[in-house]
Amino acid sequence: MFALMVNRCGTGDDNLTFPSESALVNPCGEIVAAARAQETLLGVDIDFKRLEASREHYRYLNVCGS
């Protein structure tokens, strides 16, 4: 399972500052792509073979998708 964490960047209501730091993490917990403190558009190629391998290694992922 890939996890995508998304956060705003810049200054918003009541002068709150949002750091961005959005990221896509692969099934092994490695960061595949990350945005820094500025507005960013990321394009990522996902390795579906690695996803299949993680499902074999972490069997509980198969149950979650059922």
N, CA, C and O atoms as CSV, one atom per row, in Angstrom:
chain,resi,resn,atom,element,x,y,z
A,1,MET,N,N,0.835,-1.151,0.000
A,1,MET,CA,C,0.000,0.000,0.000
A,1,MET,C,C,0.897,1.237,0.000
A,1,MET,O,O,1.831,1.345,0.795
A,2,PHE,N,N,0.601,2.148,-0.890
A,2,PHE,CA,C,1.293,3.430,-0.903
A,2,PHE,C,C,0.500,4.404,-0.031
A,2,PHE,O,O,-0.726,4.311,0.039
A,3,ALA,N,N,1.172,5.315,0.617
A,3,ALA,CA,C,0.507,6.325,1.446
A,3,ALA,C,C,0.884,7.706,0.918
A,3,ALA,O,O,2.054,7.993,0.665
A,4,LEU,N,N,-0.126,8.548,0.758
A,4,LEU,CA,C,0.092,9.911,0.297
A,4,LEU,C,C,-0.359,10.861,1.391
A,4,LEU,O,O,-1.521,10.860,1.795
A,5,MET,N,N,0.579,11.673,1.865
A,5,MET,CA,C,0.270,12.679,2.881
A,5,MET,C,C,0.368,14.048,2.218
A,5,MET,O,O,1.392,14.389,1.625
A,6,VAL,N,N,-0.695,14.821,2.323
A,6,VAL,CA,C,-0.763,16.111,1.644
A,6,VAL,C,C,-0.984,17.217,2.672
A,6,VAL,O,O,-1.785,17.069,3.594
A,7,ASN,N,N,-0.273,18.314,2.505
A,7,ASN,CA,C,-0.390,19.447,3.410
A,7,ASN,C,C,-0.325,20.731,2.598
A,7,ASN,O,O,0.318,20.782,1.549
A,8,ARG,N,N,-0.986,21.753,3.085
A,8,ARG,CA,C,-0.945,23.062,2.449
A,8,ARG,C,C,0.434,23.685,2.604
A,8,ARG,O,O,1.243,23.252,3.425
A,9,CYS,N,N,0.686,24.717,1.791
A,9,CYS,CA,C,1.914,25.483,1.961
A,9,CYS,C,C,1.576,26.967,1.929
A,9,CYS,O,O,0.573,27.376,1.345
A,10,GLY,N,N,2.412,27.752,2.555
A,10,GLY,CA,C,2.202,29.194,2.579
A,10,GLY,C,C,1.485,29.641,3.831
A,10,GLY,O,O,1.438,28.927,4.833
A,11,THR,N,N,0.915,30.863,3.755
A,11,THR,CA,C,0.219,31.454,4.888
A,11,THR,C,C,-1.275,31.443,4.620
A,11,THR,O,O,-1.715,31.772,3.518
A,12,GLY,N,N,-2.053,31.068,5.622
A,12,GLY,CA,C,-3.494,30.981,5.466
A,12,GLY,C,C,-4.224,31.891,6.427
A,12,GLY,O,O,-3.697,32.922,6.846
A,13,ASP,N,N,-5.437,31.507,6.774
A,13,ASP,CA,C,-6.280,32.271,7.690
A,13,ASP,C,C,-5.562,32.510,9.013
A,13,ASP,O,O,-4.795,31.666,9.476
A,14,ASP,N,N,-5.814,33.649,9.606
A,14,ASP,CA,C,-5.227,34.007,10.905
A,14,ASP,C,C,-3.702,33.951,10.903
A,14,ASP,O,O,-3.083,33.709,11.940
A,15,ASN,N,N,-3.102,34.175,9.740
A,15,ASN,CA,C,-1.641,34.173,9.588
A,15,ASN,C,C,-0.981,32.860,10.006
A,15,ASN,O,O,0.178,32.850,10.422
A,16,LEU,N,N,-1.709,31.763,9.896
A,16,LEU,CA,C,-1.112,30.453,10.155
A,16,LEU,C,C,-0.182,30.105,8.998
A,16,LEU,O,O,-0.506,30.360,7.838
A,17,THR,N,N,0.952,29.534,9.309
A,17,THR,CA,C,1.906,29.125,8.286
A,17,THR,C,C,1.843,27.611,8.116
A,17,THR,O,O,1.885,26.861,9.091
A,18,PHE,N,N,1.743,27.178,6.864
A,18,PHE,CA,C,1.672,25.754,6.542
A,18,PHE,C,C,2.968,25.353,5.839
A,18,PHE,O,O,3.343,25.975,4.846
A,19,PRO,N,N,3.652,24.333,6.333
A,19,PRO,CA,C,4.989,24.009,5.838
A,19,PRO,C,C,5.029,23.156,4.570
A,19,PRO,O,O,6.104,22.956,4.005
A,20,SER,N,N,3.903,22.658,4.118
A,20,SER,CA,C,3.834,21.709,3.010
A,20,SER,C,C,4.402,20.376,3.479
A,20,SER,O,O,3.773,19.699,4.293
A,21,GLU,N,N,5.563,19.985,2.993
A,21,GLU,CA,C,6.178,18.703,3.360
A,21,GLU,C,C,5.296,17.511,2.983
A,21,GLU,O,O,5.336,16.478,3.651
A,22,SER,N,N,4.499,17.647,1.917
A,22,SER,CA,C,3.705,16.532,1.418
A,22,SER,C,C,4.642,15.426,0.934
A,22,SER,O,O,5.761,15.705,0.503
A,23,ALA,N,N,4.183,14.155,1.004
A,23,ALA,CA,C,5.064,13.051,0.609
A,23,ALA,C,C,4.263,11.835,0.167
A,23,ALA,O,O,3.135,11.618,0.609
A,24,LEU,N,N,4.869,11.052,-0.712
A,24,LEU,CA,C,4.359,9.747,-1.110
A,24,LEU,C,C,5.338,8.709,-0.591
A,24,LEU,O,O,6.540,8.799,-0.839
A,25,VAL,N,N,4.812,7.710,0.143
A,25,VAL,CA,C,5.641,6.685,0.770
A,25,VAL,C,C,5.260,5.322,0.198
A,25,VAL,O,O,4.077,5.009,0.068
A,26,ASN,N,N,6.261,4.513,-0.144
A,26,ASN,CA,C,5.985,3.188,-0.719
A,26,ASN,C,C,5.702,2.168,0.389
A,26,ASN,O,O,5.820,2.494,1.570
A,27,PRO,N,N,5.331,0.938,0.019
A,27,PRO,CA,C,4.980,-0.073,1.032
A,27,PRO,C,C,6.097,-0.421,2.002
A,27,PRO,O,O,5.831,-0.963,3.075
A,28,CYS,N,N,7.343,-0.123,1.649
A,28,CYS,CA,C,8.476,-0.412,2.540
A,28,CYS,C,C,8.806,0.756,3.453
A,28,CYS,O,O,9.763,0.690,4.225
A,29,GLY,N,N,8.016,1.833,3.370
A,29,GLY,CA,C,8.236,2.990,4.225
A,29,GLY,C,C,9.237,3.989,3.678
A,29,GLY,O,O,9.638,4.916,4.381
A,30,GLU,N,N,9.644,3.809,2.430
A,30,GLU,CA,C,10.603,4.718,1.807
A,30,GLU,C,C,9.867,5.872,1.127
A,30,GLU,O,O,8.828,5.664,0.500
A,31,ILE,N,N,10.399,7.071,1.250
A,31,ILE,CA,C,9.792,8.232,0.598
A,31,ILE,C,C,10.103,8.179,-0.890
A,31,ILE,O,O,11.267,8.178,-1.290
A,32,VAL,N,N,9.056,8.136,-1.707
A,32,VAL,CA,C,9.190,8.067,-3.161
A,32,VAL,C,C,9.295,9.468,-3.745
A,32,VAL,O,O,10.081,9.710,-4.661
A,33,ALA,N,N,8.502,10.387,-3.211
A,33,ALA,CA,C,8.515,11.779,-3.664
A,33,ALA,C,C,8.115,12.667,-2.500
A,33,ALA,O,O,7.319,12.273,-1.648
A,34,ALA,N,N,8.677,13.876,-2.472
A,34,ALA,CA,C,8.356,14.811,-1.392
A,34,ALA,C,C,8.359,16.235,-1.925
A,34,ALA,O,O,9.162,16.594,-2.786
A,35,ALA,N,N,7.454,17.028,-1.400
A,35,ALA,CA,C,7.403,18.454,-1.715
A,35,ALA,C,C,8.005,19.213,-0.544
A,35,ALA,O,O,7.879,18.793,0.606
A,36,ARG,N,N,8.639,20.293,-0.828
A,36,ARG,CA,C,9.236,21.104,0.226
A,36,ARG,C,C,8.308,22.262,0.569
A,36,ARG,O,O,7.089,22.113,0.479
A,37,ALA,N,N,8.839,23.380,0.950
A,37,ALA,CA,C,8.049,24.485,1.492
A,37,ALA,C,C,7.322,25.330,0.437
A,37,ALA,O,O,6.568,26.230,0.808
A,38,GLN,N,N,7.518,25.079,-0.840
A,38,GLN,CA,C,6.826,25.862,-1.853
A,38,GLN,C,C,5.793,24.988,-2.569
A,38,GLN,O,O,5.868,23.761,-2.517
A,39,GLU,N,N,4.835,25.625,-3.234
A,39,GLU,CA,C,3.820,24.898,-3.992
A,39,GLU,C,C,4.518,24.090,-5.076
A,39,GLU,O,O,5.358,24.610,-5.811
A,40,THR,N,N,4.161,22.813,-5.166
A,40,THR,CA,C,4.852,21.898,-6.071
A,40,THR,C,C,3.862,20.932,-6.700
A,40,THR,O,O,2.895,20.515,-6.063
A,41,LEU,N,N,4.111,20.583,-7.948
A,41,LEU,CA,C,3.354,19.540,-8.630
A,41,LEU,C,C,4.321,18.391,-8.872
A,41,LEU,O,O,5.340,18.563,-9.541
A,42,LEU,N,N,4.007,17.221,-8.330
A,42,LEU,CA,C,4.888,16.065,-8.459
A,42,LEU,C,C,4.267,15.026,-9.373
A,42,LEU,O,O,3.067,14.759,-9.301
A,43,GLY,N,N,5.080,14.446,-10.223
A,43,GLY,CA,C,4.670,13.297,-11.038
A,43,GLY,C,C,5.535,12.118,-10.624
A,43,GLY,O,O,6.757,12.243,-10.532
A,44,VAL,N,N,4.907,10.975,-10.375
A,44,VAL,CA,C,5.643,9.825,-9.859
A,44,VAL,C,C,5.240,8.576,-10.619
A,44,VAL,O,O,4.055,8.347,-10.863
A,45,ASP,N,N,6.220,7.768,-10.995
A,45,ASP,CA,C,5.961,6.447,-11.554
A,45,ASP,C,C,5.944,5.456,-10.401
A,45,ASP,O,O,6.906,5.359,-9.639
A,46,ILE,N,N,4.846,4.724,-10.277
A,46,ILE,CA,C,4.710,3.749,-9.193
A,46,ILE,C,C,5.117,2.376,-9.709
A,46,ILE,O,O,4.650,1.937,-10.760
A,47,ASP,N,N,5.983,1.706,-8.971
A,47,ASP,CA,C,6.450,0.372,-9.319
A,47,ASP,C,C,5.459,-0.655,-8.764
A,47,ASP,O,O,5.526,-1.028,-7.593
A,48,PHE,N,N,4.542,-1.103,-9.621
A,48,PHE,CA,C,3.504,-2.031,-9.171
A,48,PHE,C,C,4.073,-3.413,-8.850
A,48,PHE,O,O,3.464,-4.158,-8.082
A,49,LYS,N,N,5.217,-3.768,-9.415
A,49,LYS,CA,C,5.868,-5.037,-9.062
A,49,LYS,C,C,6.296,-5.002,-7.591
A,49,LYS,O,O,6.193,-6.001,-6.880
A,50,ARG,N,N,6.771,-3.852,-7.154
A,50,ARG,CA,C,7.172,-3.715,-5.748
A,50,ARG,C,C,5.949,-3.810,-4.836
A,50,ARG,O,O,6.028,-4.359,-3.737
A,51,LEU,N,N,4.825,-3.273,-5.297
A,51,LEU,CA,C,3.581,-3.372,-4.537
A,51,LEU,C,C,3.169,-4.836,-4.389
A,51,LEU,O,O,2.797,-5.275,-3.301
A,52,GLU,N,N,3.236,-5.584,-5.486
A,52,GLU,CA,C,2.902,-7.014,-5.434
A,52,GLU,C,C,3.839,-7.763,-4.486
A,52,GLU,O,O,3.400,-8.622,-3.722
A,53,ALA,N,N,5.120,-7.435,-4.538
A,53,ALA,CA,C,6.103,-8.095,-3.660
A,53,ALA,C,C,5.813,-7.789,-2.195
A,53,ALA,O,O,5.956,-8.659,-1.337
A,54,SER,N,N,5.407,-6.557,-1.909
A,54,SER,CA,C,5.106,-6.206,-0.517
A,54,SER,C,C,3.865,-6.940,-0.029
A,54,SER,O,O,3.768,-7.275,1.152
A,55,ARG,N,N,2.926,-7.189,-0.915
A,55,ARG,CA,C,1.733,-7.950,-0.521
A,55,ARG,C,C,2.081,-9.393,-0.198
A,55,ARG,O,O,1.459,-10.007,0.669
A,56,GLU,N,N,3.074,-9.935,-0.892
A,56,GLU,CA,C,3.536,-11.288,-0.589
A,56,GLU,C,C,4.261,-11.321,0.759
A,56,GLU,O,O,4.088,-12.253,1.545
A,57,HIS,N,N,5.066,-10.302,1.010
A,57,HIS,CA,C,5.846,-10.258,2.246
A,57,HIS,C,C,4.978,-9.904,3.460
A,57,HIS,O,O,5.118,-10.493,4.532
A,58,TYR,N,N,4.090,-8.939,3.272
A,58,TYR,CA,C,3.197,-8.486,4.352
A,58,TYR,C,C,1.790,-8.974,4.031
A,58,TYR,O,O,0.996,-8.232,3.454
A,59,ARG,N,N,1.476,-10.199,4.392
A,59,ARG,CA,C,0.225,-10.864,4.016
A,59,ARG,C,C,-1.020,-10.103,4.462
A,59,ARG,O,O,-2.059,-10.216,3.812
A,60,TYR,N,N,-0.954,-9.338,5.541
A,60,TYR,CA,C,-2.129,-8.621,6.027
A,60,TYR,C,C,-2.621,-7.598,5.009
A,60,TYR,O,O,-3.789,-7.213,5.051
A,61,LEU,N,N,-1.763,-7.149,4.099
A,61,LEU,CA,C,-2.203,-6.213,3.050
A,61,LEU,C,C,-3.202,-6.864,2.102
A,61,LEU,O,O,-4.064,-6.183,1.547
A,62,ASN,N,N,-3.091,-8.179,1.912
A,62,ASN,CA,C,-4.060,-8.881,1.070
A,62,ASN,C,C,-5.445,-8.871,1.698
A,62,ASN,O,O,-6.443,-8.738,0.990
A,63,VAL,N,N,-5.519,-9.006,2.990
A,63,VAL,CA,C,-6.794,-9.037,3.696
A,63,VAL,C,C,-7.454,-7.664,3.640
A,63,VAL,O,O,-8.672,-7.572,3.490
A,64,CYS,N,N,-6.680,-6.614,3.757
A,64,CYS,CA,C,-7.223,-5.251,3.761
A,64,CYS,C,C,-7.898,-4.911,2.444
A,64,CYS,O,O,-8.854,-4.135,2.435
A,65,GLY,N,N,-7.440,-5.458,1.346
A,65,GLY,CA,C,-8.012,-5.140,0.045
A,65,GLY,C,C,-9.221,-5.984,-0.298
A,65,GLY,O,O,-9.844,-5.759,-1.336
A,66,SER,N,N,-9.576,-6.951,0.538
A,66,SER,CA,C,-10.710,-7.836,0.246
A,66,SER,C,C,-12.031,-7.232,0.606
A,66,SER,O,O,-13.070,-7.863,0.415
